[in-house]
C-alpha cells in the first residue's frame, strides 16, 4: 500500500476547478478528482492551522484535545494524565501512528511542527523533513525533498508520504517569472464596488482598510507580485485575488510534478492519493481579506479528494462530514481499528458501496482570531460569537449558505425558529462533548479567561488609535465600548 497526502495550506474548496471555480487554478488536482471521490461538504472541526491539524492527525475535536488556539494554554494538547503509559495509549493514538503500527513507512515533508512548536505532530513519523522556513517557503522549496524521497523509494511498498505546501497562505509569494494566467480573467462575481466601499468604511483586523492586521501595509519583496495595501476598489480586489489564486496554481503545479514522479516510477495507478487542507480563507467575506478568522462555511470548509484505485468508484460525495470522519474512514478502508477516543466516525461501508452517509449537523470552532462556534445544519449556518477578535460581530448570526454562499445576508430576525434551532443544537453539542471529555474543561472558556483569542490579545488600544487616525473614530468608540464582546447593533 502506497499513500500520498498532498496537504496544501489555506486552500479554499471553491477556488478549485473541480469544485466549480471559474478560473483554471488547479488542473492537476482536478485530474486526480476525476478519478477519485470529491467530498463536497467537508469541514475542519477546528480552525485555523494548529487546531485543524491537531484535529485531523489526532482524530479528536479541539474541545476534547484542548488544542483550539495559536498561543496560551490551549496551543498544546491536554496531557493524558496519570494513566499515561510509557508511550501514548492506544485509544489516543494518532492517524500517522496507526499507519506506522500497521507496517507503513511514514514520512513528512513539512515545516508545520516547528512553525507552531507542535512537536506532537511528529508522533508516528519515521522520517521528518523540516524545510526550515516556518511556512514561508514556496512549493519549489518543498518539492526537492519529495522528489528525492520518491526517486529513492517510490517503487518500494507500504509507505505514507505527507507533503505540505503553503503557497495559498498570505503573504502570497508566487515568483514573478511564473507569470499570471489570470491577468485577463475577472474576479469572483459575488463581490462588487458597493460591498468593497462598505468594507472600506468598516473595521476589523485584515479588513479592506487594515489589510495587514492592526496596521497598514503589506510585506513586499523583489520576487513578489505587487499586492495592494488596501482594498479600495474592484481593481484592488482583482489584484489581491490574483495573488491568492496564483498561490493555488503554483502549489498545483508542483502537485502535478509529484504526481508525474509517481507515473515515472510506474506506481501512480496503485497509489492512494489524498488531497486536502487545514482550512479555507476569508477573501472578503465578513470584511476579512486574506486570513482565516471565523467559524463558518468559508474558513472551516476544506476540499477533500480521495483517489483509491480498485476500491472506490469516482464520484462526488455530498454528505456532511468532519475532516476527522474521513480520516477515520481511511483507517477502516485500510482494515485498521479507529482509536477509541477519536471523535471521527468512519463511513467506510457506505463509501465502498457508493452510498451517501451524512452527519445530521456539525459544529465548527475558532479560538485563535475570534472565539466562535457555529452549527451547520441543512442549508443553514448558525454562528455564536464569544469574542469578536475586534470585529463587528453580534452574538448570534444566521445564514442560508446554499442561497448565500458568501454569507452576505444575515437572516436571524427573519428566521427566529431556525436561529433557536441552531442555538439548541450548539448547546446540546457542548453538553455532550463535556460528558465525554477526559479533562472536564471547555478550552473555549480557558481562552476567554486568558483574555480572548491569541491574535487579538493586547491589540485594542493600538487599533483604536489607528481607527481614530484614519477617520473612523466612530468605530474606535464602538470597540472601546464593547471591547471583544459581541456588538449590540441596537446600542451602536
C-alpha positions as CSV (number, residue, x, y, z in Angstrom):
1,X,0.0,0.0,0.0
2,X,1.3,3.4,-1.0
3,X,-0.4,6.6,0.2
4,X,0.4,10.2,-0.8
5,X,-1.1,13.0,1.2
6,X,-0.9,16.5,-0.5
7,X,-1.7,18.9,2.3
8,X,-2.0,22.4,0.8
9,X,-2.3,25.1,3.5
10,X,-5.2,27.6,3.3
11,X,-6.9,26.1,0.3
12,X,-10.5,27.1,-0.3
13,X,-12.5,24.4,-1.9
14,X,-14.5,26.8,-4.0
15,X,-11.3,28.2,-5.6
16,X,-10.6,24.8,-7.3
17,X,-11.8,24.0,-10.8
18,X,-13.2,20.6,-9.7
19,X,-15.4,22.4,-7.1
20,X,-16.8,24.8,-9.8
21,X,-14.4,27.7,-9.8
22,X,-14.4,29.8,-13.0
23,X,-10.6,30.1,-13.1
24,X,-8.3,27.2,-14.0
25,X,-6.3,27.3,-10.8
26,X,-6.0,23.6,-10.3
27,X,-5.7,21.4,-13.5
28,X,-3.5,18.7,-11.8
29,X,-5.7,18.5,-8.7
30,X,-8.8,18.4,-11.0
31,X,-7.4,15.4,-12.9
32,X,-7.0,13.5,-9.6
33,X,-10.5,14.4,-8.7
34,X,-11.8,12.9,-11.9
35,X,-10.5,9.5,-10.9
36,X,-11.4,9.9,-7.2
37,X,-14.1,10.8,-4.7
38,X,-14.6,14.5,-4.2
39,X,-16.2,15.4,-0.9
40,X,-18.5,18.4,-1.3
41,X,-19.2,19.2,2.4
42,X,-16.1,18.5,4.4
43,X,-15.3,20.7,7.3
44,X,-12.4,21.1,9.7
45,X,-13.8,20.9,13.2
46,X,-11.4,23.5,14.5
47,X,-9.6,26.3,12.7
48,X,-7.1,27.7,11.8
49,X,-3.8,25.9,11.2
50,X,-2.7,24.5,14.6
51,X,-6.1,23.4,15.8
52,X,-7.1,22.0,12.4
53,X,-4.0,19.7,12.0
54,X,-4.3,18.7,15.6
55,X,-7.9,17.6,15.0
56,X,-7.2,15.7,11.7
57,X,-4.0,14.0,12.7
58,X,-5.2,13.4,16.3
59,X,-8.7,12.4,15.4
60,X,-10.3,14.5,18.1
61,X,-12.2,17.8,18.2
62,X,-10.5,20.7,19.9
63,X,-13.0,20.6,22.7
64,X,-11.6,17.2,23.6
65,X,-7.9,17.5,22.8
66,X,-7.6,21.1,24.2
67,X,-5.9,22.4,21.0
68,X,-8.0,25.4,19.9
69,X,-5.7,28.4,19.9
70,X,-2.4,29.6,18.5
71,X,-1.0,30.6,21.9
72,X,-1.7,30.3,25.6
73,X,-2.6,27.1,27.4
74,X,-4.7,25.8,24.5
75,X,-2.0,25.8,21.9
76,X,-0.9,22.4,23.4
77,X,-2.9,19.2,23.8
78,X,-4.1,18.2,27.2
79,X,-1.9,15.6,28.8
80,X,-3.3,12.1,29.1
81,X,-2.9,12.2,32.9
82,X,-2.0,9.6,35.5
83,X,-3.0,6.7,33.2
84,X,-0.5,7.6,30.5
85,X,1.9,4.7,29.9
86,X,5.4,4.5,28.6
87,X,4.0,5.7,25.2
88,X,0.7,7.0,24.0
89,X,-2.3,4.9,25.0
90,X,-3.9,3.1,22.0
91,X,-7.2,4.8,22.4
92,X,-5.5,8.2,21.9
93,X,-3.3,7.0,19.0
94,X,-2.8,9.4,16.1
95,X,-3.6,8.9,12.5
96,X,0.0,8.5,11.5
97,X,0.9,6.3,14.5
98,X,-1.9,4.0,13.5
99,X,-0.5,3.8,10.0
100,X,3.0,3.2,11.2
101,X,2.0,0.4,13.5
102,X,0.2,-1.3,10.6
103,X,3.6,-1.5,8.8
104,X,3.6,1.6,6.7
105,X,6.9,3.6,6.4
106,X,5.7,7.1,7.4
107,X,7.3,10.3,6.0
108,X,6.5,14.0,6.3
109,X,7.9,17.0,4.3
110,X,6.6,20.0,6.3
111,X,7.7,22.9,8.4
112,X,4.5,22.7,10.4
113,X,5.8,21.3,13.7
114,X,8.5,24.0,14.1
115,X,6.2,26.8,12.9
116,X,3.8,26.1,15.8
117,X,6.1,24.4,18.2
118,X,3.7,21.5,17.9
119,X,6.2,18.7,18.4
120,X,3.4,16.2,18.9
121,X,2.9,16.4,15.2
122,X,6.0,14.2,14.6
123,X,4.3,11.3,16.5
124,X,4.2,8.3,14.2
125,X,6.5,9.6,11.5
126,X,9.7,7.6,10.9
127,X,11.2,10.3,8.7
128,X,10.7,14.0,9.1
129,X,12.0,16.7,6.7
130,X,11.6,20.2,8.2
131,X,12.0,22.5,5.2
132,X,13.0,25.2,7.8
133,X,11.2,28.4,6.9
134,X,8.3,28.2,9.2
135,X,5.7,28.0,6.4
136,X,7.2,30.9,4.4
137,X,8.7,28.5,1.8
138,X,7.3,28.2,-1.7
139,X,6.4,25.0,-3.3
140,X,9.7,25.0,-5.3
141,X,11.5,24.8,-1.9
142,X,9.2,21.9,-0.7
143,X,9.3,19.8,-3.9
144,X,13.0,18.8,-3.9
145,X,12.6,16.9,-0.6
146,X,9.6,15.0,-2.0
147,X,11.4,14.5,-5.3
148,X,14.5,13.0,-3.7
149,X,12.5,10.7,-1.5
150,X,10.2,9.4,-4.2
151,X,13.2,8.8,-6.6
152,X,14.7,6.6,-4.0
153,X,11.6,5.0,-2.5
154,X,8.5,5.2,-4.9
155,X,8.8,1.6,-6.1
156,X,9.0,0.2,-2.5
157,X,5.8,-0.9,-1.0
158,X,4.0,0.2,2.2
159,X,4.7,3.9,2.6
160,X,2.8,7.1,3.6
161,X,4.2,10.3,2.3
162,X,2.8,13.7,3.6
163,X,3.8,16.7,1.5
164,X,2.8,20.1,2.9
165,X,2.8,23.2,0.6
166,X,1.9,26.7,1.8
167,X,1.6,28.9,-1.3
168,X,-2.1,30.0,-0.9
169,X,-1.2,31.3,2.6
170,X,-0.6,35.0,3.0
171,X,1.9,36.6,2.2
172,X,1.4,35.5,-1.5
173,X,4.8,34.8,-2.9
174,X,4.5,33.2,-6.3
175,X,7.6,34.3,-8.2
176,X,7.0,36.9,-11.0
177,X,8.6,34.6,-13.6
178,X,5.8,32.1,-13.1
179,X,3.5,34.7,-14.8
180,X,-0.2,35.5,-14.2
181,X,-2.6,33.3,-16.2
182,X,-5.5,35.2,-14.6
183,X,-4.4,38.6,-15.7
184,X,-7.3,39.0,-18.1
185,X,-9.9,37.0,-16.1
186,X,-12.5,38.6,-13.9
187,X,-12.5,38.1,-10.1
188,X,-15.3,36.1,-8.5
189,X,-18.7,37.7,-9.4
190,X,-20.1,37.8,-5.9
191,X,-18.2,40.9,-4.8
192,X,-18.7,44.4,-6.2
193,X,-17.8,48.1,-5.7
194,X,-20.7,48.6,-3.3
195,X,-19.6,45.8,-1.0
196,X,-16.0,47.0,-1.1
197,X,-16.9,50.6,-0.3
198,X,-18.9,49.4,2.7
199,X,-16.0,47.3,3.8
200,X,-13.5,50.2,3.4
201,X,-15.6,52.3,5.7
202,X,-15.8,49.4,8.2
203,X,-13.2,48.0,10.6
204,X,-11.5,44.8,11.8
205,X,-8.1,43.3,11.5
206,X,-7.4,42.3,7.9
207,X,-10.4,44.3,6.7
208,X,-10.3,46.3,3.4
209,X,-8.6,49.3,5.0
210,X,-6.5,47.3,7.5
211,X,-5.1,44.7,5.2
212,X,-2.1,44.0,7.3
213,X,-3.9,43.3,10.5
214,X,-3.8,46.1,13.1
215,X,-1.6,48.4,11.0
216,X,-1.2,49.4,7.4
217,X,0.9,47.9,4.6
218,X,1.6,44.5,3.1
219,X,5.1,43.0,3.1
220,X,6.8,43.2,-0.3
221,X,9.9,41.7,-1.9
222,X,11.6,41.7,-5.3
223,X,10.3,38.2,-6.0
224,X,6.7,39.0,-5.1
225,X,3.9,40.1,-7.3
226,X,2.7,43.6,-6.2
227,X,-0.2,43.4,-3.7
228,X,-2.4,46.3,-2.7
229,X,-2.0,47.8,0.7
230,X,-5.8,48.4,0.9
231,X,-8.8,47.1,-0.9
232,X,-10.4,50.3,-2.1
233,X,-11.9,49.1,-5.4
234,X,-12.8,46.1,-7.5
235,X,-9.4,46.6,-9.3
236,X,-7.6,46.3,-6.0
237,X,-9.6,43.1,-5.2
238,X,-8.8,41.6,-8.6
239,X,-5.1,42.3,-7.9
240,X,-5.5,40.7,-4.4
241,X,-7.4,37.6,-5.5
242,X,-5.0,37.1,-8.4
243,X,-2.3,36.7,-5.7
244,X,-4.3,34.0,-3.8
245,X,-5.3,32.1,-7.0
246,X,-1.7,32.2,-8.2
247,X,-0.7,30.6,-4.9
248,X,-3.1,27.8,-5.5
249,X,-1.9,27.5,-9.1
250,X,1.7,27.4,-8.0
251,X,1.0,24.7,-5.5
252,X,-1.0,22.8,-8.1
253,X,1.9,23.0,-10.5
254,X,4.2,21.2,-8.0
255,X,1.5,18.8,-7.1
256,X,1.5,17.9,-10.8
257,X,5.3,17.3,-10.7
258,X,4.9,15.0,-7.7
259,X,2.1,13.1,-9.5
260,X,4.4,12.9,-12.6
261,X,7.1,11.2,-10.4
262,X,4.6,8.5,-9.4
263,X,3.9,7.9,-13.1
264,X,7.6,7.9,-13.9
265,X,8.2,5.2,-11.4
266,X,5.1,3.2,-12.5
267,X,3.2,3.4,-9.2
268,X,0.6,6.1,-9.9
269,X,-2.2,3.6,-10.7
270,X,-1.8,1.8,-7.4
271,X,-1.1,4.8,-5.1
272,X,-3.9,6.1,-2.9
273,X,-3.9,9.9,-3.1
274,X,-5.4,12.3,-0.5
275,X,-5.6,16.0,-1.2
276,X,-6.9,18.4,1.4
277,X,-6.1,21.5,3.5
278,X,-6.2,22.7,7.1
279,X,-8.8,25.4,6.5
280,X,-10.1,27.8,3.9
281,X,-9.5,31.5,3.6
282,X,-11.7,34.6,4.0
283,X,-11.4,36.6,0.8
284,X,-13.8,39.5,1.5
285,X,-16.4,37.6,3.5
286,X,-17.1,39.4,6.8
287,X,-14.8,42.2,5.6
288,X,-11.8,39.9,6.1
289,X,-9.2,39.8,3.2
290,X,-6.7,37.0,3.2
291,X,-6.9,35.3,6.5
292,X,-8.9,32.6,8.4
293,X,-10.6,34.2,11.4
294,X,-14.1,32.8,11.6
295,X,-16.1,29.6,12.4
296,X,-18.2,29.3,9.3
297,X,-18.6,27.7,5.8
298,X,-15.8,29.8,4.5
299,X,-12.8,29.3,6.9
300,X,-13.9,25.9,8.1
301,X,-14.7,24.2,4.8
302,X,-11.9,22.3,3.2
303,X,-11.5,20.3,0.0
304,X,-11.0,16.6,0.3
305,X,-10.2,14.4,-2.6
306,X,-9.6,10.7,-2.2
307,X,-8.3,8.6,-5.1
308,X,-8.3,4.9,-4.2
309,X,-7.7,2.7,-7.3
310,X,-9.6,-0.6,-7.3
311,X,-11.6,0.2,-4.2
312,X,-13.6,3.5,-4.6
313,X,-15.5,4.5,-7.7
314,X,-15.0,8.1,-8.8
315,X,-17.8,10.4,-7.9
316,X,-19.0,13.2,-5.7
317,X,-20.0,12.7,-2.0
318,X,-22.5,15.3,-0.9
319,X,-22.8,14.1,2.7
320,X,-21.9,16.4,5.6
321,X,-18.6,15.3,7.1
322,X,-16.0,16.4,9.5
323,X,-12.5,16.1,8.1
324,X,-11.7,13.7,11.0
325,X,-14.6,11.4,9.8
326,X,-12.7,11.0,6.5
327,X,-9.5,10.2,8.5
328,X,-11.4,7.5,10.4
329,X,-12.9,6.2,7.2
330,X,-9.4,5.9,5.6
331,X,-8.2,3.8,8.6
332,X,-11.2,1.5,8.3
333,X,-10.7,1.2,4.5
334,X,-7.2,0.0,5.4
335,X,-8.8,-2.5,7.8
336,X,-7.3,-0.7,10.8
337,X,-9.1,0.0,14.0
338,X,-10.1,3.6,14.7
339,X,-8.8,4.6,18.1
340,X,-11.4,4.5,20.8
341,X,-11.1,8.2,21.9
342,X,-11.4,9.6,18.4
343,X,-14.4,11.8,17.6
344,X,-14.1,10.9,13.9
345,X,-16.7,8.4,12.7
346,X,-16.0,6.1,9.8
347,X,-18.4,5.7,7.0
348,X,-16.2,3.3,5.0
349,X,-19.0,0.8,4.4
350,X,-21.3,3.3,2.8
351,X,-18.4,4.8,0.8
352,X,-17.4,1.5,-0.7
353,X,-21.0,0.8,-1.7
354,X,-21.3,4.3,-3.3
355,X,-24.0,5.2,-0.7
356,X,-24.2,8.6,0.8
357,X,-23.7,9.0,4.6
358,X,-24.1,12.3,6.3
359,X,-24.0,13.8,9.8
360,X,-27.2,15.4,10.8
361,X,-25.3,18.5,11.8
362,X,-21.7,19.5,12.6
363,X,-20.2,22.1,14.8
364,X,-17.1,24.1,13.8
365,X,-15.0,26.2,16.1
366,X,-12.5,29.1,16.1
367,X,-10.5,30.4,19.0
368,X,-7.3,31.9,17.5
369,X,-8.5,35.1,15.8
370,X,-12.0,35.3,17.3
371,X,-13.9,33.0,19.7
372,X,-16.8,31.5,17.8
373,X,-18.7,28.2,17.4
374,X,-21.1,27.5,14.6
375,X,-23.5,24.8,13.8
376,X,-24.1,23.7,10.2
377,X,-27.5,22.0,9.6
378,X,-29.5,21.6,6.4
379,X,-28.8,24.7,4.4
380,X,-28.3,26.9,7.4
381,X,-25.3,28.2,9.3
382,X,-25.8,29.5,12.9
383,X,-22.9,31.3,14.4
384,X,-22.4,32.3,18.1
385,X,-19.6,34.8,18.9
386,X,-18.0,34.8,22.3
387,X,-15.1,37.2,21.4
388,X,-15.2,39.3,18.2
389,X,-11.5,39.5,17.7
390,X,-12.1,43.2,17.4
391,X,-14.6,42.9,14.5
392,X,-18.2,44.0,14.1
393,X,-19.8,40.7,15.1
394,X,-23.1,40.4,17.0
395,X,-23.6,37.5,19.4
396,X,-25.8,35.4,17.0
397,X,-25.9,35.3,13.2
398,X,-27.8,33.0,10.8
399,X,-27.2,32.5,7.1
400,X,-28.7,30.4,4.4
401,X,-25.4,29.3,2.9
402,X,-26.9,27.5,0.0
403,X,-28.7,30.6,-1.3
404,X,-26.0,32.9,0.0
405,X,-22.6,31.1,-0.1
406,X,-20.6,34.2,0.7
407,X,-22.6,35.0,3.8
408,X,-23.7,38.5,2.8
409,X,-27.2,38.5,4.3
410,X,-27.7,37.8,8.0
411,X,-31.3,36.5,8.4
412,X,-31.8,35.6,12.1
413,X,-34.6,38.2,12.6
414,X,-36.4,36.8,9.6
415,X,-36.0,33.2,10.8
416,X,-36.2,33.1,14.6
417,X,-37.2,29.5,14.6
418,X,-34.0,28.4,12.7
419,X,-31.9,30.6,15.0
420,X,-33.4,28.9,18.0
421,X,-32.9,25.5,16.5
422,X,-29.2,26.4,15.8
423,X,-28.7,27.6,19.4
424,X,-30.3,24.5,20.8
425,X,-28.1,22.2,18.7
426,X,-25.0,24.1,19.7
427,X,-25.9,24.0,23.4
428,X,-26.7,20.2,23.3
429,X,-23.5,19.5,21.4
430,X,-21.4,21.3,24.1
431,X,-23.2,19.3,26.8
432,X,-22.5,16.0,25.0
433,X,-18.8,17.0,24.4
434,X,-18.4,17.8,28.1
435,X,-19.9,14.5,29.1
436,X,-17.3,12.7,27.0
437,X,-14.4,15.0,27.9
438,X,-11.4,13.5,29.7
439,X,-10.4,16.9,31.1
440,X,-13.8,18.3,32.2
441,X,-12.8,21.7,30.8
442,X,-14.1,23.5,27.8
443,X,-11.0,25.1,26.2
444,X,-13.0,28.0,24.8
445,X,-13.7,29.0,28.4
446,X,-9.9,28.9,29.1
447,X,-9.2,31.1,26.1
448,X,-11.8,33.6,27.2
449,X,-10.3,33.6,30.8
450,X,-6.8,34.3,29.3
451,X,-8.1,37.4,27.5
452,X,-9.5,36.1,24.3
453,X,-8.1,34.7,21.0
454,X,-4.3,34.8,20.8
455,X,-4.0,37.1,17.7
456,X,-6.3,39.8,19.2
457,X,-4.9,40.0,22.7
458,X,-3.5,43.3,23.8
459,X,-4.3,45.0,20.4
460,X,-7.3,47.1,21.2
461,X,-5.6,50.3,22.3
462,X,-3.3,50.4,19.3
463,X,-6.1,49.5,17.0
464,X,-8.5,52.2,18.3
465,X,-5.7,54.7,17.8
466,X,-5.3,53.6,14.2
467,X,-9.1,53.8,13.7
468,X,-9.1,57.4,15.0
469,X,-6.2,58.4,12.9
470,X,-7.8,57.1,9.7
471,X,-11.1,58.9,10.1
472,X,-13.0,56.0,11.8
473,X,-13.4,57.4,15.3
474,X,-17.0,56.1,15.4
475,X,-15.6,52.5,15.1
476,X,-13.0,53.3,17.8
477,X,-15.7,54.3,20.1
478,X,-17.6,51.1,19.4
479,X,-14.5,49.0,20.1
480,X,-13.8,50.9,23.4
481,X,-17.4,50.3,24.4
482,X,-17.7,46.6,23.6
483,X,-14.0,45.5,23.6
484,X,-14.1,41.9,22.5
485,X,-17.7,41.4,23.5
486,X,-20.2,40.8,20.8
487,X,-21.5,44.1,19.4
488,X,-25.1,45.0,20.2
489,X,-26.2,46.6,17.0
490,X,-29.2,48.3,18.7
491,X,-26.8,50.1,21.1
492,X,-24.3,51.2,18.4
